[in-house]
Amino acid sequence: MNTAVGFIGLGRMGLPMAQYLLDADFSLSVFNRTPSRADVLLQRGARWATSPRALAEQCDIVVSMITDDAALRTIALGQQGILAGLKQNGIHVDMSTVSPDVTQELVPLYQERETHFIASPVFGRPEAAAAAKLWICPAGPTAIVDRCRPLFDAMGQGVIVVGEEAHLANVLKLVGNFFVIAAIETLGEAFTLAEKGGLKNETVLDLIQALLPVPLFQGYGSRIAKHEYTPAGFALALGLKDVGLMQKLAKDVVAPLPLADLAGNHLRAAFARGRGDLDWGALATVIREMAGLPSGVEEPQ
């Protein structure tokens, strides 16, 4: 591939995504807050950049996969940010879970510099990223999204184009994550009710297999039934952040979101008990405790 690509954010999602770009023969430069995370990529021929700006200066397309709005602003803006280094007609494609607000803030700033910012969040846990099975949801001008398609094809199993307005991809991501947190809340309540009523978790899992044969319910159902919350595919603390983004969006557009409010309270209670680093399926631990059952996790000392 002749396209020079930069990647920022080599966490449990970003690292395997970057590895697949190398597999597809893209010329890859990388930057990460913890440099050692890049070692495996550097050994395979990726180049290290000393800052987001330095990375952008040598790339046609920069991909970011970071934690939140503040982190995105940090890598995008300022003297050492992506925008300061991006070439004319260069692209910054952010694949993180961030608010529609920050995308709407960044798009015109990039346009002023004759560059492009698009949002392209993904659906899938780290194991999906490791298998190139992510669903990728870009939004932005069609020609710009098309320039990024070879990257998307390398990292995922499919692309769902959201539209021309970049922030709508962030809206879709929050809607999708609402499905997930609603399922976790449902499963947490259901397994608690079943256990209090005398059923075995295996029987409930059989019912899920029969009635809800989809990865969302099967995956989280199995984890909740077995109290498997480590390693965290998606940390509870990040889930709490995402529910906050959902709630803000609901407030902005005047839409009721009572189930997210309920799940958010349970996530907050779990976080207060020191469970922020567990998978966000650990929301179920609080529901168990409310029913008089043990949490199912070993508490930090």
C-alpha positions in Angstrom: 0.0 0.0 0.0 1.3 3.5 -0.8 -0.9 5.2 1.8 1.0 6.3 4.8 -1.0 5.7 7.9 -0.6 6.8 11.5 -2.2 5.1 14.5 -2.6 6.7 18.0 -3.9 4.7 20.9 -2.4 1.2 21.3 -4.7 -0.2 24.0 -6.5 -3.6 23.9 -8.5 -2.4 20.9 -6.0 -0.3 19.1 -3.0 -2.6 19.2 -4.6 -5.4 17.2 -6.2 -2.9 14.8 -2.8 -1.4 14.1 -1.3 -4.9 13.6 -3.9 -5.6 10.9 -2.9 -2.4 9.1 0.7 -3.8 9.0 -0.6 -7.1 7.8 -2.2 -5.2 4.9 1.1 -3.7 4.0 0.3 -0.1 5.0 3.3 2.1 5.8 2.5 2.6 9.5 3.7 5.2 12.1 2.5 5.0 15.7 2.3 7.1 18.8 1.1 6.0 22.2 1.2 7.6 25.7 3.0 4.5 27.0 5.8 3.9 24.4 6.4 0.3 25.3 2.9 -0.7 23.9 4.4 0.0 20.5 7.3 -2.5 20.8 5.6 -5.3 18.9 4.7 -3.0 16.0 8.2 -1.5 15.9 9.7 -4.9 15.6 7.5 -5.5 12.6 8.6 -2.4 10.8 6.3 0.4 12.1 7.9 3.7 12.8 7.7 5.6 16.1 6.6 9.2 16.2 7.5 11.5 19.0 4.2 13.3 19.1 0.8 13.3 17.4 2.0 16.3 15.3 5.2 14.4 14.2 3.1 11.4 13.3 0.6 13.5 11.2 3.4 15.2 9.4 4.4 11.9 7.8 1.0 10.4 7.2 -1.9 10.7 4.7 -4.4 9.2 7.2 -4.2 9.3 11.0 -6.3 6.8 13.0 -7.0 7.4 16.7 -8.5 5.0 19.2 -8.5 6.7 22.6 -10.6 6.9 25.8 -12.7 10.0 25.8 -13.4 13.5 24.6 -10.5 15.1 26.6 -8.0 12.6 25.2 -9.2 13.3 21.7 -8.8 17.0 22.1 -5.4 16.5 23.6 -4.1 14.5 20.6 -5.9 16.6 18.0 -5.3 20.2 19.1 -2.4 22.4 20.3 1.1 22.9 19.0 1.9 19.1 19.1 -1.5 17.9 18.0 -2.6 16.1 14.8 -4.2 19.2 13.3 -0.9 21.1 13.5 0.9 18.5 11.5 -1.7 17.1 9.1 -1.0 17.8 5.4 -3.5 19.5 3.2 -6.3 17.1 2.3 -5.0 14.7 5.1 -7.6 12.8 7.1 -7.9 12.2 10.8 -10.4 9.3 11.4 -11.3 8.8 15.0 -12.6 5.4 15.9 -13.2 6.0 19.6 -16.4 6.3 21.7 -16.7 10.0 22.2 -19.5 12.5 22.2 -21.2 14.0 19.1 -20.3 17.4 20.6 -16.5 16.9 20.3 -16.8 15.8 16.7 -19.0 18.8 15.8 -16.3 21.0 17.5 -13.4 19.4 15.5 -14.9 19.2 12.0 -14.8 22.9 11.2 -11.4 23.3 12.8 -10.0 20.7 10.3 -12.0 22.3 7.4 -10.3 25.6 8.1 -6.9 23.9 7.6 -8.2 22.2 4.4 -8.0 18.8 6.1 -10.7 16.3 7.2 -12.0 14.9 10.4 -14.4 12.0 10.3 -15.8 9.8 13.1 -15.8 6.0 12.6 -16.5 4.2 15.9 -16.5 0.5 16.1 -18.6 -2.3 17.6 -16.8 -5.3 19.1 -14.8 -6.3 22.1 -11.0 -6.8 22.1 -11.4 -10.4 20.9 -13.2 -9.1 17.9 -10.5 -6.5 17.2 -7.9 -9.3 17.5 -9.8 -11.4 14.9 -10.5 -8.4 12.5 -14.2 -8.9 13.2 -15.2 -5.3 14.2 -18.1 -3.6 12.7 -17.0 -0.1 11.6 -19.4 2.8 11.4 -17.9 5.9 9.6 -19.7 9.2 8.9 -18.4 12.1 6.8 -18.1 13.2 3.2 -18.5 10.2 0.9 -15.2 10.8 -0.9 -13.3 10.9 2.4 -14.9 7.8 3.8 -14.1 6.0 0.5 -10.4 6.9 0.9 -10.5 5.2 4.3 -12.2 2.0 3.2 -9.0 0.0 2.6 -8.1 0.6 6.2 -11.6 -0.4 7.4 -11.5 -3.5 5.3 -8.2 -4.5 6.9 -9.5 -4.0 10.5 -13.1 -5.2 10.4 -15.6 -7.6 9.0 -18.0 -4.9 7.7 -18.7 -1.2 7.2 -22.0 0.6 8.1 -21.8 4.0 6.5 -23.9 6.4 8.7 -24.0 9.5 6.5 -22.3 12.7 5.5 -22.4 14.4 9.0 -19.5 13.0 11.0 -21.2 13.4 14.4 -24.0 11.0 13.5 -21.5 8.1 13.7 -21.1 9.1 17.4 -24.8 9.1 17.9 -25.1 5.6 16.4 -22.3 4.4 18.7 -24.1 5.6 21.7 -27.4 4.0 20.5 -25.5 0.7 20.0 -23.9 0.9 23.4 -27.3 1.6 24.9 -28.4 -1.8 23.4 -25.4 -3.4 25.3 -26.0 -1.8 28.6 -29.7 -2.5 28.4 -28.9 -6.1 27.8 -26.5 -6.2 30.7 -29.1 -4.7 33.0 -31.7 -7.2 31.8 -29.4 -10.2 32.2 -28.2 -9.0 35.7 -31.8 -8.8 36.9 -32.8 -12.1 35.2 -30.0 -14.2 36.6 -30.6 -12.7 40.1 -34.3 -13.5 39.9 -33.5 -17.0 38.7 -31.1 -17.7 41.4 -33.4 -16.3 44.1 -36.1 -18.5 42.7 -34.1 -21.7 42.8 -33.0 -22.1 39.2 -29.5 -23.0 38.1 -27.6 -20.5 35.9 -27.0 -23.3 33.3 -30.8 -23.6 32.8 -31.1 -19.9 32.1 -28.2 -20.1 29.7 -30.0 -22.9 27.8 -33.1 -20.6 27.6 -30.9 -17.7 26.2 -29.5 -20.1 23.6 -33.0 -21.1 22.5 -34.7 -17.6 22.6 -31.9 -15.1 22.2 -29.2 -16.8 20.0 -27.2 -13.7 19.4 -23.6 -12.9 20.6 -24.7 -10.0 22.8 -27.0 -12.1 25.0 -24.9 -15.2 24.8 -21.6 -13.5 25.6 -22.7 -11.4 28.4 -25.1 -14.0 29.7 -22.2 -16.5 30.0 -20.0 -14.0 31.7 -22.6 -12.9 34.2 -23.7 -16.5 35.0 -20.0 -17.4 35.6 -19.1 -14.2 37.3 -16.3 -13.7 34.8 -15.4 -10.0 34.8 -11.7 -10.2 34.2 -9.9 -9.4 32.0 -12.2 -6.6 31.2 -13.2 -6.5 27.5 -14.7 -3.1 28.3 -14.0 -1.6 31.7 -16.8 -0.7 33.9 -15.4 2.8 34.4 -15.5 3.4 30.7 -19.1 2.1 30.6 -20.0 4.6 33.2 -18.5 7.3 30.9 -20.5 6.0 27.9 -23.8 6.0 29.8 -23.0 9.6 30.8 -22.6 10.4 27.1 -26.0 8.7 26.4 -27.7 10.7 29.1 -26.3 14.0 27.8 -27.4 13.2 24.3 -30.9 12.3 25.6 -31.0 15.6 27.4 -29.9 17.5 24.4 -32.5 16.0 22.1 -35.2 15.8 24.8 -35.6 12.0 24.7 -36.4 9.8 27.7 -33.8 7.2 28.6 -35.0 5.7 31.9 -33.2 2.4 31.4 -29.9 4.1 30.9 -30.5 6.1 34.1 -31.1 2.9 36.0 -28.1 1.1 34.6 -26.0 4.2 35.2 -26.9 4.1 38.9 -25.9 0.5 39.1 -22.6 1.1 37.3 -21.9 4.0 39.7 -22.6 1.9 42.7 -20.3 -0.8 41.4 -17.6 1.8 40.7 -18.0 3.1 44.2 -17.3 -0.4 45.5 -13.9 -0.4 43.7 -15.0 -2.4 40.6 -14.2 0.2 37.9 -11.5 -2.0 36.4 -13.8 -5.0 36.0 -15.8 -5.6 32.8 -18.9 -3.5 32.7 -20.9 -6.8 33.0 -20.0 -6.4 36.7 -23.0 -4.1 36.9 -24.8 -7.4 37.8 -22.9 -7.6 41.0 -24.8 -4.7 42.5 -28.1 -6.2 41.5 -27.1 -9.4 43.3 -26.2 -7.5 46.4 -29.5 -5.6 46.3 -31.2 -9.0 46.4 -29.1 -10.2 49.4 -26.8 -12.4 47.3 -23.0 -12.2 47.4 -21.5 -10.0 44.7 -19.8 -12.9 43.0 -16.4 -11.1 42.8 -13.5 -10.9 45.2 -13.4 -7.5 46.7 -10.2 -5.4 46.6 -8.3 -5.3 49.9 
